[in-house]
Amino acid sequence: MSVAVARQMLWRMLGAASPMDAHQVDSAAMMSRGTSVDAQEGIASFLEKRPAQFPDQVSTGMPEFYPWWTEEFRPVDRG
């Protein structure tokens, strides 16, 4: 999940109007992922010295702020 969110942030924030826009999305992502079930599982598996079994899936568990962008489709004038 974290890798999927990070990749979206990298690609979608390249054209951000301001660094503050990227900072706001990054802060929301860190808060969301840091309080997730995956984070709890990572800590528990480390302390218990066992392989982690991360329950979140990209197909069903993207953070509540996702997607943060709005799609703008402009047809290409081929005339």
C-alpha positions in Angstrom: 0.0 0.0 0.0 2.7 2.5 0.9 4.5 1.9 -2.3 1.3 2.3 -4.4 0.5 5.6 -2.6 4.1 6.8 -2.9 4.2 6.1 -6.7 0.9 8.0 -7.2 2.3 10.9 -5.2 5.5 10.9 -7.3 3.8 10.9 -10.6 0.8 13.2 -9.7 2.7 15.8 -7.7 5.4 16.4 -10.4 3.3 19.2 -11.8 2.0 20.6 -8.4 1.6 24.4 -8.4 3.4 24.7 -5.1 5.6 22.5 -2.9 3.0 23.0 -0.2 0.5 21.0 -2.3 2.9 18.1 -2.2 3.5 18.6 1.5 -0.2 18.4 2.3 -0.7 15.2 0.3 2.5 13.7 1.9 1.3 14.6 5.4 -2.1 13.0 4.8 -0.4 9.8 3.4 1.9 9.5 6.4 -0.9 9.9 8.8 -3.1 7.4 7.0 -0.4 4.8 6.6 1.1 5.3 10.1 -2.3 4.5 11.7 -3.2 1.6 9.4 -3.7 -2.0 10.2 -0.5 -2.7 8.1 1.5 -0.5 10.4 0.2 -2.3 13.4 1.0 -5.7 11.8 4.5 -4.6 10.9 5.3 -3.6 14.5 3.6 -6.8 15.9 5.5 -9.1 13.5 8.8 -7.4 14.3 8.3 -7.7 18.1 7.1 -11.3 17.7 10.0 -12.1 15.3 7.7 -13.5 12.6 7.1 -12.7 9.0 4.5 -10.0 8.5 1.1 -10.7 7.0 0.0 -7.3 5.7 -3.9 -7.3 5.3 -4.3 -4.1 3.3 -4.6 -4.5 -0.4 -4.2 -1.8 -3.1 -7.5 -2.9 -4.8 -9.6 -2.4 -1.7 -7.6 -0.4 0.9 -6.4 2.9 -0.5 -6.5 5.7 2.0 -9.6 7.8 2.5 -8.1 10.8 0.9 -7.3 8.9 -2.3 -7.7 10.1 -5.0 -6.8 13.7 -4.1 -6.6 15.0 -7.7 -9.3 15.9 -10.1 -9.1 14.6 -13.6 -9.3 17.2 -16.3 -9.9 15.8 -19.8 -9.5 18.2 -22.7 -10.0 16.8 -26.2 -7.2 17.4 -28.6 -8.3 19.7 -31.4 -7.2 17.9 -34.6 -8.8 20.4 -36.9 
